[in-house]
Amino acid sequence: MRYRVRHTTTYTYDAPVTDSIGQAHLVPRSLPWQSVASYAVTVAPRPGDVTHDLDHLGNHVTYFQVTEPHDTLVVEGAGEVEVTAPVLPPDALATPWEDLRPLRDPARPGAWAATDLALPSPLVDHDPGVTAYAAASLVPGRPVGEVVTDLAHRVHADLDYDKTATTVTSTVVDTFARRAGVCQDFAHLVLAGLRAHGLAARYVSGYLATEPPPGQPRLVGADASHAWVEVWLGDDTWLAVDPTNDTVVGDRHVTVAWGRDYGDVPPLKGVIVTEARRSTLEVAVDVAPVGPWTGAA
C-alpha cells in the first residue's frame, strides 16, 4: 500500500527562544518491503544550519539549529512511502528459541550485529518480575515464532492502553507495576522479557495507518507515532510484532527508525536557550492511503 505521511510537531513558548538545537528521526527507512518515494523534513523558522545524515544503525537523522528568535517552532516530516508485508524465510520461525541467543552462540551468522540488542538498555532493564513473566512463553524447545507471538499476545491481554499511565521516561518496572501504558511501553516490556532470556530484539518507531469506525470519515492528524518490536532470527532476518495490537507487522506499518529503546530514536529531541517558563507541545500525524503497492524500488 502507498501512503502519504505527515508528522507535524509544534512547540510554543511564552518568551522568545534565541537558540534551538534539534535532532529528528522523521524520515522512513528504505527496506526490502518499504520504498520511500519522496520525503522532506522542514523547520520553521528556517534553520541557519541543517544536516541530514545516517546514524550507526542506518536511521535517517536530521540535525538543525535555529538562531532566529522565535516563540513558535514547527518541525514537519512529510512524503510518500510504499509498504508491503515483510516476507520471512519458510523455516525462520521454526528454530527453537534457545538456538538464537547471540551471547551464547557468537559464531552464528549475524550474531555480532545482534549482540548489543540482547543486553539491557537505559529504558529496558532486566527486572526479575518481568523475567519470570516472560518465562511462561519461553518454554524449552519452543519455536521462536510461537515464543514471540505468545509473549506479545500476553502483553496485549494483560496491559491496558492508557495514555495517562506513563511518560516518555517511564521504565519497564513502572509499566509492569501499573499494567498499563502506551505503545512504547508495550514494546519495552516485550523487549525486556525477551532480552532477559538471551534473545536479541530491537525497538522500532514508525506509524500505523488506522481505520476509522464503519461509516465515519478519516480524521486528518488522528494517527499517531507508533512502536513495535523486531526479534532476531539469525543472519539479517527479523520477526516484527506489534504487541499493542496483538498482530504481526504488515503493510499498515511504516518503519521510521530502530534502536535499543525509545531513547535512541525519539521523533524529536534537543535543547533550547530561552527565559521562557512555560511551553506547549502539539503533535499531529496523518497516514493517508493513496493507492496500492506498485512494487517501485
C-alpha positions as CSV (number, residue, x, y, z in Angstrom):
1,M,0.0,0.0,0.0
2,R,1.1,3.5,-0.8
3,Y,0.7,6.2,2.0
4,R,1.1,9.9,2.2
5,V,2.6,10.6,5.7
6,R,2.7,13.9,7.5
7,H,4.1,14.3,11.1
8,T,3.9,17.9,12.4
9,T,5.3,19.0,15.8
10,T,4.6,22.5,17.1
11,Y,6.4,24.0,20.1
12,T,5.0,27.2,21.6
13,Y,6.9,29.2,24.2
14,D,5.8,32.1,26.5
15,A,9.0,34.0,25.8
16,P,11.4,34.1,22.8
17,V,13.8,31.2,22.2
18,T,17.2,32.6,21.0
19,D,18.8,29.3,20.1
20,S,17.2,25.9,19.3
21,I,19.3,22.8,18.5
22,G,17.3,19.7,17.5
23,Q,17.7,16.2,16.2
24,A,14.8,14.5,14.3
25,H,14.1,10.9,13.3
26,L,11.3,11.6,10.8
27,V,12.4,10.1,7.5
28,P,11.3,6.4,7.0
29,R,13.9,3.8,6.2
30,S,14.3,2.2,2.8
31,L,13.9,-1.5,3.2
32,P,13.2,-4.6,1.1
33,W,9.5,-4.3,1.9
34,Q,9.4,-0.4,2.1
35,S,10.2,2.1,-0.5
36,V,10.4,5.8,0.2
37,A,9.1,7.6,-2.9
38,S,9.8,11.1,-1.6
39,Y,10.3,12.7,1.8
40,A,11.4,16.0,3.3
41,V,11.9,17.5,6.8
42,T,11.1,21.2,7.2
43,V,11.7,23.5,10.1
44,A,10.2,27.0,10.7
45,P,11.7,29.4,11.4
46,R,14.2,28.4,8.8
47,P,17.4,27.0,10.5
48,G,20.7,28.6,10.0
49,D,22.3,25.2,9.9
50,V,20.7,21.9,8.9
51,T,22.3,18.5,8.2
52,H,20.9,15.2,7.0
53,D,22.8,12.0,7.9
54,L,22.6,8.3,8.8
55,D,23.4,7.2,12.3
56,H,25.3,4.0,13.2
57,L,22.2,1.9,12.8
58,G,21.3,3.3,9.4
59,N,18.5,5.5,10.6
60,H,17.9,8.8,8.8
61,V,18.7,11.8,11.2
62,T,18.1,15.5,10.7
63,Y,20.1,17.9,12.8
64,F,19.2,21.6,12.8
65,Q,19.9,24.9,14.7
66,V,17.6,27.9,14.7
67,T,19.2,31.1,16.0
68,E,16.5,33.5,14.8
69,P,14.5,34.5,17.9
70,H,11.1,32.7,17.9
71,D,8.2,31.8,20.2
72,T,6.9,29.0,17.9
73,L,8.9,26.2,16.4
74,V,7.3,23.9,13.8
75,V,9.1,20.7,12.6
76,E,7.5,18.6,9.9
77,G,8.3,15.4,8.1
78,A,6.2,14.6,5.1
79,G,6.3,12.4,2.0
80,E,5.1,9.2,0.4
81,V,6.0,5.6,1.3
82,E,5.1,2.3,-0.2
83,V,4.9,-0.7,2.1
84,T,4.2,-4.4,1.7
85,A,4.2,-7.1,4.4
86,P,7.7,-8.4,5.2
87,V,8.3,-12.0,3.9
88,L,10.3,-14.3,6.1
89,P,12.2,-17.5,5.0
90,P,9.9,-20.5,5.4
91,D,11.8,-22.1,8.3
92,A,12.8,-19.0,10.1
93,L,10.0,-19.2,12.7
94,A,10.5,-22.9,13.5
95,T,14.0,-22.6,15.1
96,P,14.0,-23.3,18.8
97,W,14.4,-20.0,20.6
98,E,17.4,-21.3,22.6
99,D,19.4,-21.5,19.4
100,L,19.0,-17.8,18.7
101,R,20.8,-16.3,21.6
102,P,23.8,-14.3,20.2
103,L,25.7,-14.2,23.5
104,R,25.5,-18.0,23.8
105,D,26.3,-18.6,20.1
106,P,28.5,-15.7,18.9
107,A,29.7,-17.7,15.8
108,R,26.1,-17.9,14.4
109,P,26.0,-15.7,11.2
110,G,24.8,-12.2,12.1
111,A,25.2,-12.7,15.9
112,W,27.9,-9.9,16.1
113,A,25.4,-7.3,14.9
114,A,22.6,-8.5,17.2
115,T,24.7,-8.8,20.4
116,D,24.0,-5.3,21.6
117,L,20.3,-5.8,21.3
118,A,20.4,-8.8,23.7
119,L,21.7,-6.6,26.5
120,P,19.9,-4.2,28.9
121,S,19.5,-0.6,27.7
122,P,18.6,2.6,29.5
123,L,14.8,2.2,29.3
124,V,14.8,-1.6,29.1
125,D,16.5,-3.1,32.1
126,H,16.3,-6.7,33.3
127,D,13.7,-7.0,36.1
128,P,13.1,-10.3,38.0
129,G,9.4,-9.9,37.8
130,V,9.4,-9.3,34.0
131,T,11.9,-12.1,33.5
132,A,9.6,-14.5,35.4
133,Y,6.5,-13.2,33.5
134,A,8.2,-13.8,30.1
135,A,9.3,-17.3,31.1
136,A,5.8,-18.6,30.7
137,S,6.2,-18.0,26.9
138,L,9.7,-19.2,26.6
139,V,9.1,-22.9,27.0
140,P,12.2,-25.0,26.4
141,G,12.4,-26.1,22.7
142,R,9.5,-24.0,21.6
143,P,9.8,-22.4,18.1
144,V,10.9,-18.8,18.2
145,G,7.8,-17.7,16.2
146,E,5.5,-19.1,18.8
147,V,7.5,-17.7,21.7
148,V,7.5,-14.1,20.3
149,T,3.8,-14.0,19.2
150,D,2.7,-15.6,22.5
151,L,4.6,-13.1,24.6
152,A,3.2,-10.2,22.5
153,H,-0.3,-11.6,22.9
154,R,0.0,-11.9,26.7
155,V,1.3,-8.3,27.0
156,H,-1.6,-7.1,24.8
157,A,-4.1,-9.0,27.0
158,D,-2.6,-8.1,30.4
159,L,-1.9,-4.4,29.9
160,D,-4.4,-1.6,29.5
161,Y,-3.8,1.0,26.8
162,D,-3.7,4.2,28.9
163,K,-2.1,7.5,27.8
164,T,-2.1,8.8,31.4
165,A,-0.3,5.8,33.0
166,T,3.2,6.5,31.9
167,T,5.6,9.2,30.4
168,V,8.4,9.0,27.9
169,T,10.8,8.4,30.7
170,S,8.9,5.6,32.4
171,T,10.8,2.3,32.9
172,V,9.8,-1.3,32.3
173,V,9.3,-1.7,36.0
174,D,6.8,1.2,36.0
175,T,4.8,-0.3,33.2
176,F,4.8,-3.8,34.7
177,A,3.7,-2.4,38.1
178,R,0.8,-0.4,36.6
179,R,-0.1,-3.0,34.0
180,A,-0.8,0.0,31.7
181,G,0.9,2.3,29.2
182,V,1.1,3.2,25.5
183,C,2.7,1.6,22.5
184,Q,6.3,2.3,23.6
185,D,5.6,0.8,27.0
186,F,4.1,-2.4,25.4
187,A,7.2,-2.6,23.2
188,H,9.7,-2.1,26.1
189,L,8.0,-4.8,28.1
190,V,8.3,-7.3,25.3
191,L,11.9,-6.3,24.7
192,A,12.7,-6.7,28.4
193,G,11.2,-10.2,28.6
194,L,13.0,-11.5,25.5
195,R,16.4,-10.0,26.3
196,A,16.3,-11.3,29.8
197,H,16.3,-14.8,28.3
198,G,19.1,-14.1,25.8
199,L,17.1,-13.2,22.7
200,A,18.1,-10.1,20.7
201,A,15.3,-7.6,19.9
202,R,15.1,-4.0,18.8
203,Y,12.7,-1.2,19.3
204,V,11.1,0.1,16.1
205,S,9.5,3.5,15.8
206,G,7.1,4.4,13.0
207,Y,3.5,4.9,12.1
208,L,0.4,2.7,11.8
209,A,-2.3,3.5,9.3
210,T,-5.5,3.4,11.3
211,E,-9.0,2.7,10.0
212,P,-12.0,4.9,11.1
213,P,-15.2,3.3,12.5
214,P,-17.6,2.0,9.8
215,G,-19.4,4.9,8.2
216,Q,-17.1,7.5,9.6
217,P,-14.5,9.6,7.6
218,R,-10.8,9.6,8.3
219,L,-9.8,12.4,10.6
220,V,-6.6,14.2,9.3
221,G,-4.0,14.1,12.1
222,A,-5.8,11.3,14.0
223,D,-3.0,8.8,13.5
224,A,0.0,8.9,16.0
225,S,3.5,7.8,16.2
226,H,3.7,4.1,16.9
227,A,6.2,1.5,18.2
228,W,6.7,-2.2,17.9
229,V,9.4,-4.9,18.3
230,E,11.6,-6.9,15.9
231,V,13.3,-10.1,17.1
232,W,16.4,-11.5,15.6
233,L,16.0,-14.9,13.8
234,G,19.6,-15.3,12.6
235,D,21.6,-13.7,9.8
236,D,19.8,-10.4,9.0
237,T,16.3,-11.9,9.5
238,W,13.9,-10.3,12.0
239,L,10.3,-11.1,13.1
240,A,8.3,-7.9,13.7
241,V,5.4,-8.0,16.1
242,D,3.0,-5.2,17.4
243,P,2.1,-6.1,21.0
244,T,-0.2,-3.0,21.3
245,N,-2.5,-4.5,18.6
246,D,-1.6,-8.2,19.1
247,T,-0.5,-8.6,15.5
248,V,2.4,-9.4,13.2
249,V,3.6,-6.3,11.5
250,G,2.2,-5.9,8.0
251,D,1.6,-3.4,5.2
252,R,-0.1,-0.8,7.5
253,H,3.1,-0.3,9.5
254,V,5.6,2.4,8.2
255,T,9.1,1.9,9.7
256,V,11.0,5.1,10.5
257,A,13.9,4.0,12.8
258,W,15.1,1.4,15.2
259,G,17.4,1.2,18.2
260,R,17.8,-0.3,21.7
261,D,14.7,1.5,23.0
262,Y,12.7,4.7,22.6
263,G,15.6,6.8,23.9
264,D,17.6,6.0,20.7
265,V,15.0,7.1,18.2
266,P,12.5,9.7,19.5
267,P,10.9,11.7,16.7
268,L,12.4,14.9,18.1
269,K,14.8,15.9,20.9
270,G,17.0,18.9,21.5
271,V,17.9,21.8,23.7
272,I,16.9,25.5,23.7
273,V,18.2,28.8,25.1
274,T,15.4,30.9,26.5
275,E,13.9,32.6,29.5
276,A,10.5,31.1,28.8
277,R,8.9,29.4,31.8
278,R,6.1,27.6,30.0
279,S,5.8,25.8,26.7
280,T,3.2,23.7,24.9
281,L,3.6,20.8,22.5
282,E,1.2,19.8,19.8
283,V,1.7,16.7,17.6
284,A,-0.4,15.8,14.5
285,V,0.3,12.7,12.5
286,D,-1.6,11.7,9.4
287,V,-1.1,8.4,7.4
288,A,-3.4,8.5,4.4
289,P,-3.6,5.7,1.9
290,V,-3.2,7.0,-1.7
291,G,-3.0,3.7,-3.7
292,P,-2.0,0.1,-3.9
293,W,1.6,-1.2,-3.8
294,T,3.3,-0.7,-7.1
295,G,6.5,-2.6,-6.4
296,A,8.6,0.5,-7.0
297,A,12.1,0.3,-5.6
